[in-house]
Amino acid sequence: MEDQKSTLRVPITLSSASVYPLTVHDAFAMAKDVGYDGLEVLITGNAASQSATALKALMDKYQLPIMAIHAPTLLLTQQVWGSAWAKIERSVILAQAVGASVVVAHPPFRWQGSYAEEFGEGVQRLIDSTGMKIAVENMYPWRARGREAKMYLPHWDPVPQNYQHVTWDFSHAAIANMDSRQAVEDLGQRLAHVHLCDGLDNGKDEHLVPGLGTQPVAETLEYLRDTNWSGTVAVEVSTRKARNAGQKEEWLGKTLEFARKHLTVGSDPASMTQ
């Protein structure tokens, strides 16, 4: 594993969303145990996830950097940090305080008024004024009785939008029935961050271990490797159905091994174990 790691150009981090509803402290402990290069912290109602002081203490304790902050722009974090713009702005401040290079944000919901209408321009202004990469994540269509409900503005698909930086999530791509390999090629240098997982086109955002879904995850990572992509990867695999902490770490370990297998420069994937 050390030989693989030494030839990686892309750091493999663990998203704290992977251990939800456990705390960011648990995410650090598991990342250290399994051998990740750092973390992406999802801001939730958990106080430590919102505090630069607490996060820096965890970084020191576990000797792991925080490379990305996920803004609390999810439905489940609606009550965190007040207004929609405050969520983004405070995430940027927190990212700067802990040394993270990327802030992940979801596209706005249509009902969010002027925030939704001005989202693209507002994000770009923040990028220009702070130098922080704010990477808008791909989402997916919501379907009701066989028809798509228009939930996001301007759209759930960031590829044709004018965002400077994008986060690509394989589980969301599966629900949207998108080809991730083609999408990341289309994004080119705009792709700043990847949420590594897998999924099925079944309407469920399952965030599966890579290889358990239908997305071309291996091919996409190999494309990024071969094109000298310089972003960051965060493993965002749901472990809520794991029987215990040991099985959570097993799933996270398999995903880390998968990532290193397909992102290692000069490796022969056929000669490496799954």
Backbone bond lengths (Angstrom), bond angles and torsions (degrees), N, CA, C in turn:
res aa  C-N    CA-C-N  psi(-1)  N-CA   C-N-CA  omega(-1)  CA-C   N-CA-C  phi
1 M - - - 1.466 - - 1.522 111.49 -
2 E 1.340 117.35 -35.64 1.454 119.07 -178.84 1.523 111.29 -65.51
3 D 1.362 117.12 -38.22 1.453 119.46 178.89 1.518 110.56 -62.72
4 Q 1.353 116.07 -40.26 1.458 119.83 177.72 1.530 110.15 -62.07
5 K 1.307 114.97 -47.25 1.457 119.56 -174.56 1.529 110.95 -62.93
6 S 1.334 116.43 -36.26 1.449 119.98 -175.09 1.523 112.20 -67.92
7 T 1.330 118.64 -19.93 1.459 121.20 -179.08 1.523 112.41 -104.75
8 L 1.309 116.73 8.93 1.461 120.15 177.62 1.524 110.22 -80.38
9 R 1.326 116.42 134.63 1.460 120.45 171.98 1.524 110.68 -91.83
10 V 1.326 116.82 -19.67 1.463 121.93 -171.97 1.525 109.41 -111.71
11 P 1.331 118.82 123.38 1.464 119.98 176.47 1.528 111.31 -71.17
12 I 1.334 115.70 141.48 1.464 121.76 178.53 1.521 107.67 -107.41
13 T 1.319 116.03 112.15 1.457 121.16 -177.41 1.527 110.14 -108.19
14 L 1.311 114.86 164.02 1.463 121.27 176.82 1.516 108.92 -107.38
15 S 1.329 116.56 124.66 1.456 120.13 173.44 1.517 109.41 -76.73
16 S 1.322 116.45 133.99 1.465 119.43 177.07 1.522 111.50 -63.61
17 A 1.348 117.27 -17.37 1.470 120.21 174.60 1.521 111.45 -63.08
18 S 1.339 116.89 -22.65 1.460 120.53 -178.97 1.520 112.96 -67.33
19 V 1.325 117.67 -22.25 1.469 119.97 -179.15 1.524 111.76 -109.50
20 Y 1.348 117.57 2.52 1.467 121.36 179.70 1.534 109.37 -54.70
21 P 1.349 119.24 136.63 1.466 128.67 12.77 1.532 115.35 -92.54
22 L 1.338 117.88 15.96 1.456 119.18 172.62 1.525 109.26 -68.10
23 T 1.318 117.09 171.65 1.457 121.76 -170.61 1.529 111.92 -90.29
24 V 1.331 114.87 171.29 1.454 120.43 176.82 1.530 110.52 -64.37
25 H 1.316 117.56 -29.13 1.469 120.88 174.72 1.522 110.08 -62.02
26 D 1.324 117.00 -43.71 1.467 120.59 176.94 1.523 110.95 -61.75
27 A 1.329 117.27 -37.95 1.462 121.13 179.29 1.529 110.47 -62.66
28 F 1.326 117.01 -43.50 1.465 119.80 177.15 1.522 111.01 -61.07
29 A 1.321 116.80 -45.00 1.468 120.46 -177.97 1.524 111.06 -61.68
30 M 1.341 116.38 -43.90 1.465 119.34 -179.53 1.523 111.20 -69.47
31 A 1.333 116.96 -39.65 1.467 119.97 178.14 1.527 110.60 -59.54
32 K 1.322 116.96 -41.15 1.464 121.13 178.45 1.520 110.87 -66.70
33 D 1.330 117.05 -45.76 1.460 121.27 -178.99 1.525 111.95 -60.14
34 V 1.335 116.27 -42.92 1.461 120.81 -173.55 1.525 111.91 -82.33
35 G 1.326 117.99 -28.86 1.456 120.25 176.99 1.513 115.63 108.27
36 Y 1.326 117.72 28.26 1.468 121.20 178.56 1.531 111.03 -72.96
37 D 1.338 114.73 162.37 1.467 120.89 -178.42 1.525 113.08 -87.21
38 G 1.318 117.78 -12.34 1.451 121.71 -177.72 1.508 109.84 169.78
39 L 1.346 116.34 -163.72 1.458 120.84 -176.35 1.516 112.39 -135.60
40 E 1.329 114.14 154.89 1.459 123.35 159.89 1.518 105.59 -109.75
41 V 1.317 116.76 129.02 1.466 120.61 -178.33 1.518 109.59 -105.07
42 L 1.336 115.29 121.13 1.459 122.15 172.70 1.521 108.48 -85.66
43 I 1.328 116.55 122.70 1.462 120.87 178.23 1.523 108.88 -74.00
44 T 1.319 116.15 121.56 1.463 122.46 179.23 1.530 108.82 -129.76
45 G 1.323 116.27 -166.51 1.456 120.66 175.06 1.517 113.02 -71.93
46 N 1.321 117.61 -11.70 1.459 122.24 177.16 1.532 109.71 -65.34
47 A 1.311 117.56 121.99 1.469 121.65 -171.92 1.523 112.52 -58.66
48 A 1.323 117.56 -39.34 1.465 120.20 -177.11 1.522 111.81 -63.12
49 S 1.330 116.97 -31.42 1.468 119.84 -178.69 1.527 111.72 -70.19
50 Q 1.333 116.89 -17.24 1.463 121.77 -177.20 1.523 113.35 -100.19
51 S 1.330 117.43 -6.16 1.460 121.56 -169.90 1.526 111.74 -110.91
52 A 1.325 116.14 120.49 1.467 119.62 176.45 1.524 110.67 -61.80
53 T 1.321 117.28 -38.10 1.467 120.78 -179.95 1.520 110.97 -62.51
54 A 1.337 116.26 -47.79 1.464 120.32 179.96 1.526 111.27 -64.85
55 L 1.316 116.83 -40.92 1.462 119.90 -178.80 1.526 111.19 -67.75
56 K 1.321 117.24 -39.76 1.469 119.33 178.13 1.525 110.99 -65.31
57 A 1.335 116.93 -34.86 1.467 119.94 176.71 1.531 110.75 -64.28
58 L 1.337 116.78 -39.25 1.463 120.38 177.94 1.529 110.72 -69.14
59 M 1.316 117.13 -38.45 1.464 120.42 176.25 1.530 110.76 -59.75
60 D 1.318 116.31 -42.48 1.464 120.50 179.27 1.524 111.21 -67.97
61 K 1.314 115.88 -42.88 1.464 119.78 -177.15 1.525 111.52 -63.46
62 Y 1.327 116.74 -43.76 1.465 120.49 -174.35 1.522 113.57 -100.56
63 Q 1.337 115.98 -2.71 1.468 120.67 178.99 1.526 111.54 53.78
64 L 1.328 115.22 47.85 1.457 122.88 177.73 1.528 109.09 -132.99
65 P 1.331 118.02 135.67 1.460 120.32 178.56 1.528 111.84 -82.63
66 I 1.322 115.47 157.26 1.465 121.74 168.09 1.520 106.47 -98.34
67 M 1.325 116.85 119.80 1.454 121.19 -174.94 1.525 113.04 -102.95
68 A 1.334 117.06 -16.45 1.464 120.22 179.49 1.522 109.45 -150.14
69 I 1.321 114.94 148.89 1.462 123.10 173.17 1.527 107.14 -118.37
70 H 1.326 116.63 129.84 1.464 121.59 176.63 1.524 107.83 -98.71
71 A 1.320 116.20 113.06 1.461 120.90 -178.63 1.527 110.57 -60.74
72 P 1.346 117.40 151.71 1.467 121.07 -178.46 1.529 111.78 -80.60
73 T 1.344 115.88 60.48 1.463 121.40 -177.55 1.526 111.85 -103.36
74 L 1.328 117.74 19.08 1.460 122.66 177.18 1.523 109.34 -89.32
75 L 1.329 115.62 162.21 1.467 119.29 175.25 1.521 111.13 -59.37
76 L 1.336 117.29 -38.14 1.463 120.21 -175.90 1.526 112.62 -74.27
77 T 1.343 117.73 -10.02 1.469 120.02 178.55 1.526 111.93 -115.60
78 Q 1.323 116.37 26.39 1.471 120.66 -178.51 1.525 112.61 -58.79
79 Q 1.326 117.11 -29.60 1.463 120.21 -176.13 1.520 113.19 -89.52
80 V 1.322 118.06 -0.08 1.460 121.73 -176.88 1.529 110.41 -91.63
81 W 1.309 117.01 125.77 1.461 124.81 171.37 1.523 114.21 65.02
82 G 1.304 117.92 29.40 1.458 120.61 166.01 1.510 116.00 68.34
83 S 1.337 115.65 -130.84 1.458 121.34 -170.73 1.518 111.94 -67.19
84 A 1.329 115.31 162.92 1.454 120.93 -176.82 1.524 112.10 -60.04
85 W 1.341 117.74 -46.11 1.457 119.49 179.81 1.521 111.51 -67.90
86 A 1.332 116.93 -34.33 1.471 119.99 178.08 1.524 110.53 -60.84
87 K 1.326 117.44 -36.62 1.467 121.26 179.05 1.536 110.84 -60.10
88 I 1.327 115.96 -44.10 1.458 120.10 -179.01 1.529 110.20 -71.35
89 E 1.327 116.53 -47.45 1.459 120.43 -176.05 1.530 111.66 -63.35
90 R 1.325 117.24 -42.82 1.459 119.93 -179.91 1.523 111.24 -70.18
91 S 1.333 116.77 -30.18 1.471 119.87 175.84 1.517 110.81 -65.97
92 V 1.335 116.59 -39.11 1.469 120.61 177.11 1.532 110.23 -63.69
93 I 1.318 116.71 -44.63 1.468 120.74 179.02 1.523 110.72 -60.77
94 L 1.329 116.84 -43.05 1.463 121.03 179.50 1.526 110.41 -65.83
95 A 1.334 116.53 -43.32 1.465 120.08 179.24 1.522 110.89 -59.32
96 Q 1.329 116.87 -43.57 1.465 120.41 178.49 1.527 110.68 -62.86
97 A 1.323 116.70 -38.67 1.466 120.58 -176.88 1.526 112.37 -67.32
98 V 1.326 117.37 -33.55 1.470 120.11 -177.08 1.530 112.66 -100.42
99 G 1.342 117.30 -1.48 1.451 120.42 176.87 1.503 115.54 86.16
100 A 1.332 118.21 16.98 1.464 121.23 177.81 1.524 109.90 -76.84
101 S 1.331 116.03 150.63 1.471 119.96 -175.81 1.520 113.14 -103.38
102 V 1.337 117.38 -9.33 1.463 121.19 -175.06 1.520 109.93 -137.31
103 V 1.340 115.70 139.75 1.465 122.26 167.12 1.518 107.50 -114.67
104 V 1.320 116.39 125.12 1.463 122.12 178.92 1.519 108.69 -94.56
105 A 1.342 116.49 133.73 1.465 121.02 179.09 1.521 109.54 -137.54
106 H 1.329 116.35 142.84 1.459 121.26 173.95 1.527 109.77 -83.09
107 P 1.327 117.42 151.32 1.463 118.83 172.90 1.524 110.00 -63.53
108 P 1.316 118.30 153.59 1.461 120.82 -175.94 1.526 112.96 -74.06
109 F 1.324 114.57 156.04 1.460 120.54 171.98 1.532 109.29 -79.45
110 R 1.294 115.95 151.24 1.464 120.86 -175.24 1.526 112.56 -60.23
111 W 1.325 116.64 -29.72 1.470 119.74 -175.42 1.535 112.58 -81.27
112 Q 1.331 118.13 3.34 1.464 120.03 -176.25 1.531 113.20 -87.67
113 G 1.325 116.73 19.94 1.457 122.52 168.32 1.514 115.10 58.18
114 S 1.336 115.77 -131.67 1.463 120.70 -174.97 1.517 111.57 -64.40
115 Y 1.333 117.85 -30.70 1.469 120.41 176.15 1.520 110.31 -57.96
116 A 1.330 116.72 -45.92 1.464 120.92 179.89 1.529 110.94 -66.93
117 E 1.318 116.35 -43.17 1.467 120.32 -176.83 1.525 112.26 -66.88
118 E 1.333 116.99 -30.59 1.457 121.04 -175.44 1.530 112.55 -109.03
119 F 1.319 116.60 13.01 1.464 121.12 -171.50 1.530 112.37 -57.75
120 G 1.320 117.24 -53.20 1.454 120.08 -176.55 1.515 112.97 -58.00
121 E 1.328 115.74 -47.06 1.464 120.43 -179.37 1.536 110.72 -66.68
122 G 1.338 116.07 -39.34 1.459 119.77 -179.54 1.516 112.44 -66.31
123 V 1.320 116.21 -41.20 1.465 119.99 177.20 1.522 110.39 -62.16
124 Q 1.328 116.90 -42.77 1.461 119.56 -179.71 1.523 111.35 -64.65
125 R 1.329 116.92 -38.06 1.467 119.38 177.69 1.534 110.55 -61.62
126 L 1.328 116.60 -41.32 1.464 120.31 178.98 1.525 111.15 -65.71
127 I 1.324 116.61 -40.49 1.468 120.01 176.89 1.523 110.02 -60.25
128 D 1.325 115.63 -46.41 1.465 120.56 -177.76 1.526 112.12 -65.32
129 S 1.330 116.84 -37.76 1.466 120.04 -174.49 1.523 113.36 -84.49
130 T 1.344 117.59 -22.26 1.467 120.12 -175.59 1.532 113.46 -114.82
131 G 1.335 117.32 -20.55 1.459 120.30 -175.67 1.513 113.93 78.59
132 M 1.330 117.17 1.91 1.464 120.96 -179.91 1.527 110.69 -81.60
133 K 1.324 116.54 138.64 1.460 120.40 171.84 1.530 108.62 -76.66
134 I 1.319 116.78 115.20 1.466 121.18 173.95 1.518 106.05 -106.23
135 A 1.321 116.00 108.13 1.462 122.47 -170.41 1.527 109.98 -103.98
136 V 1.336 116.18 111.86 1.466 122.09 -176.34 1.531 109.22 -79.32
137 E 1.306 115.38 130.03 1.469 121.79 -172.89 1.526 112.30 -88.21
138 N 1.331 115.77 141.54 1.471 119.86 172.25 1.526 109.88 -68.05
139 M 1.334 116.04 138.13 1.454 120.87 175.72 1.531 109.00 -114.56
140 Y 1.307 118.80 -140.23 1.468 120.51 -175.13 1.524 108.79 -162.30
141 P 1.327 117.17 157.70 1.469 119.37 178.99 1.527 111.46 -71.36
142 W 1.305 116.40 140.77 1.460 122.53 172.58 1.523 107.39 -93.15
143 R 1.309 116.33 128.08 1.459 120.14 -176.98 1.529 110.38 -115.34
144 A 1.318 114.44 137.28 1.463 121.15 177.30 1.527 108.27 -133.62
145 R 1.331 116.28 120.61 1.466 122.15 -179.40 1.524 111.53 54.36
146 G 1.321 114.11 41.43 1.454 119.69 176.00 1.521 115.33 81.05
147 R 1.326 117.85 -0.40 1.463 121.02 -179.53 1.520 109.74 -117.43
148 E 1.334 115.26 147.85 1.453 119.50 -179.53 1.517 110.90 -81.26
149 A 1.342 115.06 130.45 1.462 120.84 174.56 1.518 108.44 -92.77
150 K 1.309 117.82 129.81 1.458 122.19 -177.25 1.528 109.19 -78.43
151 M 1.328 116.17 96.56 1.462 120.62 -173.41 1.523 113.53 -98.23
152 Y 1.339 116.66 -32.06 1.458 119.98 -171.02 1.522 111.67 -112.63
153 L 1.339 115.31 150.32 1.455 122.38 175.78 1.534 108.12 -129.68
154 P 1.319 119.54 129.37 1.458 125.35 2.30 1.533 114.23 -76.19
155 H 1.366 118.05 -23.67 1.454 120.60 -177.63 1.518 108.59 -172.40
156 W 1.362 114.84 160.57 1.458 119.12 176.98 1.528 112.35 -77.32
157 D 1.337 117.49 -18.37 1.464 122.18 -177.52 1.529 109.66 -98.32
158 P 1.340 119.12 113.62 1.462 120.39 -177.50 1.532 113.67 -81.86
159 V 1.329 117.94 -10.47 1.466 119.89 -172.86 1.525 111.93 -57.64
160 P 1.351 119.93 -49.47 1.463 119.06 -179.05 1.529 114.23 -83.08
161 Q 1.329 117.60 -1.26 1.462 120.64 -179.01 1.530 110.22 -81.99
162 N 1.320 114.92 173.08 1.460 120.52 -174.25 1.529 112.36 -97.85
163 Y 1.330 117.71 27.36 1.461 120.52 -179.77 1.528 109.94 -71.41
164 Q 1.317 116.10 136.58 1.460 119.96 178.84 1.524 111.48 -71.73
165 H 1.359 116.13 -34.57 1.465 120.82 -177.46 1.533 109.24 -131.06
166 V 1.331 115.80 142.02 1.461 121.54 -176.94 1.529 109.94 -134.14
167 T 1.333 115.81 144.46 1.463 123.31 168.43 1.521 107.99 -104.77
168 W 1.343 116.91 134.58 1.465 120.32 179.18 1.523 110.18 -110.59
169 D 1.340 115.77 126.93 1.462 124.08 -178.90 1.523 109.04 -116.25
170 F 1.335 116.98 121.11 1.467 121.57 -176.31 1.525 113.10 -69.88
171 S 1.324 117.85 -34.09 1.465 119.95 179.13 1.520 110.50 -65.93
172 H 1.327 116.58 -43.12 1.461 120.58 177.78 1.527 110.81 -64.48
173 A 1.336 116.28 -38.77 1.461 120.31 178.07 1.522 111.42 -62.58
174 A 1.336 116.74 -36.07 1.464 120.53 179.69 1.519 111.08 -64.09
175 I 1.331 116.81 -44.73 1.461 120.25 179.42 1.523 110.24 -62.65
176 A 1.338 115.78 -37.55 1.468 120.81 -179.51 1.523 112.47 -79.81
177 N 1.342 116.48 -3.84 1.469 122.15 -178.07 1.524 111.10 57.60
178 M 1.340 115.22 42.95 1.460 121.38 178.13 1.523 110.19 -101.49
179 D 1.318 115.95 153.47 1.455 122.99 176.51 1.526 107.92 -91.86
180 S 1.331 116.84 105.47 1.460 120.24 -175.74 1.524 112.16 -63.49
181 R 1.310 116.82 -36.13 1.471 119.34 179.89 1.533 110.33 -59.50
182 Q 1.331 117.26 -44.58 1.465 120.65 179.46 1.517 110.91 -70.36
183 A 1.326 116.30 -38.72 1.470 119.84 -177.49 1.520 111.75 -62.73
184 V 1.343 117.51 -43.61 1.463 118.16 -178.12 1.532 110.68 -69.50
185 E 1.326 116.51 -30.47 1.467 118.36 174.30 1.525 110.43 -66.55
186 D 1.329 116.30 -42.28 1.461 120.37 179.00 1.530 111.57 -64.20
187 L 1.321 116.67 -35.36 1.464 120.46 -179.85 1.526 111.97 -70.40
188 G 1.299 117.15 -33.93 1.459 120.31 179.50 1.515 112.16 58.19
189 Q 1.322 116.29 -132.03 1.459 121.67 -176.35 1.530 112.96 -70.44
190 R 1.328 117.52 -9.81 1.468 119.10 177.68 1.524 112.00 -73.23
191 L 1.332 117.61 -18.55 1.463 120.58 178.95 1.523 109.00 -72.91
192 A 1.314 117.00 113.52 1.462 121.94 -177.03 1.513 112.99 -105.83
193 H 1.348 117.01 -23.85 1.461 120.15 -168.03 1.523 108.70 -155.48
194 V 1.320 116.41 148.21 1.466 121.61 179.78 1.521 109.52 -129.17
195 H 1.337 115.98 134.26 1.458 121.92 168.38 1.522 107.65 -97.12
196 L 1.320 116.17 108.98 1.458 121.73 -174.16 1.523 110.70 -86.25
197 C 1.322 114.90 122.08 1.454 123.18 179.31 1.521 106.13 -171.94
198 D 1.320 118.11 -163.19 1.456 122.87 175.66 1.525 106.46 -148.23
199 G 1.322 116.74 173.80 1.460 119.03 -179.16 1.513 111.73 -168.04
200 L 1.317 114.26 176.71 1.460 122.89 179.87 1.524 109.12 -126.47
201 D 1.320 115.85 152.23 1.464 120.80 177.60 1.527 109.21 -83.91
202 N 1.338 115.18 66.66 1.460 120.71 -177.50 1.524 112.29 -125.52
203 G 1.341 115.58 10.53 1.457 119.41 -179.78 1.510 114.78 80.88
204 K 1.348 117.15 -0.27 1.465 121.10 -178.66 1.526 109.32 -109.41
205 D 1.306 116.14 128.04 1.463 121.63 179.37 1.524 108.06 -84.92
206 E 1.337 116.32 82.90 1.469 120.63 -166.69 1.522 114.15 -90.80
207 H 1.305 119.30 -22.67 1.467 122.23 -179.58 1.532 110.66 49.53
208 L 1.320 114.67 64.71 1.458 122.30 -176.33 1.522 111.75 -80.75
209 V 1.331 115.17 160.86 1.469 120.53 169.78 1.523 108.03 -61.08
210 P 1.339 118.63 135.20 1.461 120.35 179.68 1.524 112.10 -52.89
211 G 1.345 114.58 136.37 1.455 120.59 -177.18 1.514 113.53 100.56
212 L 1.337 116.82 -15.14 1.460 120.70 179.65 1.524 112.01 -95.66
213 G 1.323 117.01 -3.42 1.456 121.53 179.47 1.518 111.13 -118.14
214 T 1.315 115.61 -158.34 1.467 121.31 -173.47 1.525 113.34 -111.82
215 Q 1.322 118.36 -1.01 1.455 120.37 -178.14 1.536 111.76 -77.14
216 P 1.341 117.43 147.85 1.466 120.88 177.01 1.530 110.41 -79.23
217 V 1.322 115.62 64.98 1.468 119.96 -172.73 1.529 111.06 -67.08
218 A 1.341 116.95 -48.35 1.462 120.02 -178.57 1.522 111.03 -59.79
219 E 1.328 116.46 -46.11 1.460 120.71 -178.68 1.530 111.43 -62.89
220 T 1.319 116.07 -36.77 1.458 120.22 -179.96 1.525 111.00 -67.90
221 L 1.334 117.06 -45.04 1.462 119.90 178.11 1.524 111.03 -62.85
222 E 1.323 116.45 -39.95 1.467 119.41 179.72 1.533 111.23 -66.24
223 Y 1.318 116.05 -35.44 1.471 119.44 175.00 1.529 110.20 -62.38
224 L 1.335 116.65 -44.72 1.461 120.09 178.68 1.519 110.75 -62.75
225 R 1.328 116.63 -41.27 1.471 120.72 176.80 1.531 111.08 -59.69
226 D 1.315 115.65 -47.41 1.468 120.47 -173.63 1.524 113.28 -73.26
227 T 1.331 116.80 -18.20 1.463 120.18 178.67 1.534 111.98 -102.59
228 N 1.342 116.01 13.43 1.469 122.13 176.23 1.524 112.71 57.67
229 W 1.328 115.91 38.62 1.462 120.40 177.29 1.525 109.78 -59.98
230 S 1.324 116.62 143.53 1.468 120.44 -172.98 1.522 113.33 -122.03
231 G 1.330 117.90 24.46 1.460 120.33 178.24 1.518 112.57 -86.21
232 T 1.319 115.87 -158.90 1.462 121.65 178.06 1.518 109.90 -124.67
233 V 1.332 115.46 153.55 1.457 122.46 178.54 1.522 108.37 -116.92
234 A 1.317 116.47 133.69 1.463 121.42 173.74 1.516 108.58 -120.98
235 V 1.310 116.61 122.47 1.464 120.92 176.37 1.521 108.09 -72.55
236 E 1.330 115.70 120.02 1.460 121.18 -179.73 1.533 107.87 -126.49
237 V 1.319 114.43 73.05 1.461 122.85 -178.57 1.520 108.47 -106.40
238 S 1.317 117.05 130.31 1.462 120.05 178.93 1.529 110.11 -73.22
239 T 1.329 115.77 126.86 1.471 120.43 177.04 1.528 111.44 -115.70
240 R 1.315 116.99 17.23 1.467 120.19 -175.73 1.523 112.01 -64.27
241 K 1.351 117.30 -27.10 1.458 120.60 -178.73 1.522 112.88 -90.80
242 A 1.318 117.10 1.06 1.466 120.22 177.36 1.526 110.01 -65.88
243 R 1.321 115.93 145.18 1.474 120.19 -175.74 1.523 112.08 -70.82
244 N 1.341 116.91 -31.16 1.462 120.38 -175.11 1.527 108.65 -161.17
245 A 1.346 115.24 178.97 1.467 119.65 -178.86 1.522 111.46 -61.82
246 G 1.329 116.82 -35.00 1.455 120.12 179.43 1.518 112.22 -61.78
247 Q 1.326 116.69 -41.59 1.459 118.92 179.36 1.528 111.01 -71.78
248 K 1.337 117.58 -34.94 1.471 119.62 173.81 1.527 109.78 -56.16
249 E 1.322 116.48 -49.16 1.460 119.86 -178.25 1.527 110.99 -66.04
250 E 1.332 117.43 -33.27 1.469 120.10 177.20 1.532 110.30 -61.94
251 W 1.336 117.04 -46.25 1.464 120.92 179.99 1.529 110.71 -64.42
252 L 1.321 116.24 -42.21 1.464 119.96 -179.49 1.527 110.87 -69.13
253 G 1.327 116.44 -33.38 1.454 120.30 176.34 1.517 112.28 -67.46
254 K 1.332 117.05 -41.08 1.464 121.10 177.72 1.523 110.94 -62.67
255 T 1.327 115.94 -40.06 1.456 119.54 -179.15 1.526 110.98 -69.47
256 L 1.326 117.13 -39.37 1.464 120.30 176.75 1.527 110.55 -62.34
257 E 1.328 116.53 -43.05 1.470 120.21 178.99 1.527 110.54 -63.49
258 F 1.322 116.52 -41.23 1.469 121.65 177.59 1.529 110.26 -59.09
259 A 1.327 115.82 -46.22 1.465 120.18 -178.57 1.517 111.01 -61.90
260 R 1.315 116.86 -46.81 1.465 119.76 -178.26 1.527 110.80 -67.52
261 K 1.306 116.89 -35.76 1.463 120.61 177.78 1.525 111.58 -58.38
262 H 1.317 116.44 -45.54 1.465 120.14 -172.07 1.531 113.63 -93.77
263 L 1.323 117.36 -8.04 1.458 119.98 178.07 1.528 113.03 -109.44
264 T 1.338 117.36 -3.98 1.450 120.60 -177.78 1.520 110.75 -75.87
265 V 1.316 116.08 125.96 1.459 121.54 -179.06 1.525 109.54 -72.79
266 G 1.340 115.69 129.81 1.451 120.72 176.37 1.507 114.97 81.87
267 S 1.347 117.61 5.17 1.460 119.97 179.98 1.519 110.47 -83.76
268 D 1.318 115.64 159.46 1.461 122.66 173.68 1.520 107.38 -109.55
269 P 1.352 118.00 97.03 1.452 120.18 -175.13 1.518 113.32 -52.65
270 A 1.339 117.87 -32.65 1.458 120.75 -177.43 1.526 111.87 -65.72
271 S 1.339 115.50 -24.39 1.465 118.92 -177.15 1.525 112.98 -91.82
272 M 1.336 115.59 -3.04 1.459 120.12 -177.65 1.510 110.06 -106.30
273 T 1.309 116.06 144.41 1.458 119.69 -177.70 1.498 110.49 -73.10
274 Q 1.335 116.33 153.40 1.453 121.41 176.98 1.512 109.18 -69.44
